[in-house]
């Protein structure tokens, strides 16, 4: 089971990395945010579904398609994650949540450690159609930190001023950022197909990406 999940994640990151980038530049190999055509996005959804194991795994409706963990300026409130819908989603009836991890040693509480270690975003409103791209994260809504391109016209499912406001359910505000840049302790982001209040230490994310040189 673990092997099939890791294969799906590696294949998904590979596919995203192959998408054309239009005007955004390469922030890094995996944090590049790609602007894709409607046709490309729909093909990506079909390919992602084809990678799901036939048994023992419920196909997720929402996947990670990019992230900005280390904007050029002060990190808060400019960190964010780009998401792509694999199916039509009404978040008022099918809530989701996203969790950032931040420069800390993993604990038995996993993704819900809170404090300075993890930060939650609850998605309980809005709708996406299959192939739609949306964002969650800091309230800055700029492509690469202070002074960069404004992307506030994009679809934002949930934003928080992460420099001054605690996360949904858990996570302290932090002017230096709430999404770690990787290092000796791996950082990451995860999507859950339940509201943040229903995430516990044993809840398995439907998608996740880790970054850094270490594990834990």
Secondary structure as GFF3:
##gff-version 3
##sequence-region A 1 216
A	DSSP	alpha_helix	2	18	.	.	.	ID=ss1
A	DSSP	alpha_helix	38	50	.	.	.	ID=ss2
A	DSSP	beta_strand	62	68	.	.	.	ID=ss3
A	DSSP	beta_strand	80	85	.	.	.	ID=ss4
A	DSSP	beta_strand	89	90	.	.	.	ID=ss5
A	DSSP	beta_strand	96	101	.	.	.	ID=ss6
A	DSSP	three_ten_helix	110	112	.	.	.	ID=ss7
A	DSSP	beta_strand	118	123	.	.	.	ID=ss8
A	DSSP	beta_strand	127	128	.	.	.	ID=ss9
A	DSSP	beta_strand	133	138	.	.	.	ID=ss10
A	DSSP	beta_strand	156	160	.	.	.	ID=ss11
A	DSSP	beta_strand	187	192	.	.	.	ID=ss12
A	DSSP	three_ten_helix	196	198	.	.	.	ID=ss13
A	DSSP	beta_strand	207	211	.	.	.	ID=ss14
###
